[in-house]
Amino acid sequence: MENYFRPKNFLKKSNYKRAAVKYLEAIDAKPAEQDAYVRLADVYMKQKESGKAVKILEKGEANAKKKTKIKRRIKTKKKMKKKKQ
């Protein structure tokens, strides 16, 4: 779990690329944990990369043991996408 907290330091400084790298490392280390997928999706959204956000959430849905947060985010992203259209 400690890998999840370091990227927050990069987020505070708006260093989204470094935060994304750290979340990807956390996902590689523990692919069954949903938090890193959700937080990485948030980083991608801050970078205006919604396609990447959806893809990482879908990957998380396939790999994570608990999926509650991931499913909620996917639902939210789909609603936002519909509103933009």
C-alpha distance (Angstrom), angle and dihedral (degrees) to the residues before:
residue distance angle dihedral
M1 . . .
E2 3.79 . .
N3 3.82 90.7 .
Y4 3.79 89.9 66.6
F5 3.79 95.0 62.7
R6 3.80 100.5 53.6
P7 3.81 95.3 65.1
K8 3.80 89.2 58.9
N9 3.81 87.8 69.5
F10 3.80 89.4 58.1
L11 3.81 91.3 46.8
K12 3.80 91.1 55.1
K13 3.80 87.8 56.5
S14 3.82 91.7 43.8
N15 3.79 90.0 -117.3
Y16 3.78 93.5 145.2
K17 3.79 96.4 165.9
R18 3.81 92.4 57.7
A19 3.79 90.9 44.4
A20 3.82 90.4 51.4
V21 3.81 90.9 51.1
K22 3.81 91.1 51.3
Y23 3.81 93.0 48.3
L24 3.81 90.2 49.1
E25 3.81 88.4 52.2
A26 3.80 89.4 50.7
I27 3.80 90.5 50.3
D28 3.81 90.9 50.2
A29 3.80 90.3 49.5
K30 3.82 95.7 46.4
P31 3.81 111.5 13.5
A32 3.81 92.4 169.8
E33 3.85 92.8 64.0
Q34 3.80 114.7 93.3
D35 3.81 100.8 -159.6
A36 3.81 97.3 76.5
Y37 3.81 91.4 51.3
V38 3.80 91.7 51.6
R39 3.79 93.9 45.9
L40 3.79 92.5 46.1
A41 3.80 89.1 51.7
D42 3.82 87.8 53.5
V43 3.81 90.0 52.3
Y44 3.79 90.4 51.3
M45 3.80 90.6 49.7
K46 3.81 90.6 52.3
Q47 3.81 86.7 53.9
K48 3.82 89.4 50.3
E49 3.82 91.0 -115.1
S50 3.79 100.4 132.0
G51 3.81 93.1 159.6
K52 3.81 90.9 60.0
A53 3.80 89.9 45.3
V54 3.79 92.5 55.3
K55 3.81 92.4 45.3
I56 3.81 93.3 52.2
L57 3.80 90.7 47.3
E58 3.80 90.2 51.2
K59 3.81 89.5 49.2
G60 3.79 88.6 50.4
E61 3.78 91.1 49.3
A62 3.80 89.0 55.0
N63 3.83 95.9 45.3
A64 3.80 110.3 28.7
K65 3.79 122.3 92.1
K66 3.79 93.9 -145.5
K67 3.78 113.5 42.1
T68 3.80 104.8 173.9
K69 3.81 97.1 108.9
I70 3.79 92.6 40.1
K71 3.80 93.9 51.8
R72 3.80 90.3 47.9
R73 3.81 91.4 52.2
I74 3.80 93.3 46.9
K75 3.80 89.3 52.1
T76 3.81 90.7 49.7
K77 3.81 93.1 47.8
K78 3.81 91.2 50.7
K79 3.81 91.2 50.8
M80 3.79 90.9 49.7
K81 3.79 90.9 49.2
K82 3.82 91.5 52.1
K83 3.80 91.6 50.6
K84 3.82 90.9 53.2
Q85 3.81 91.7 53.1
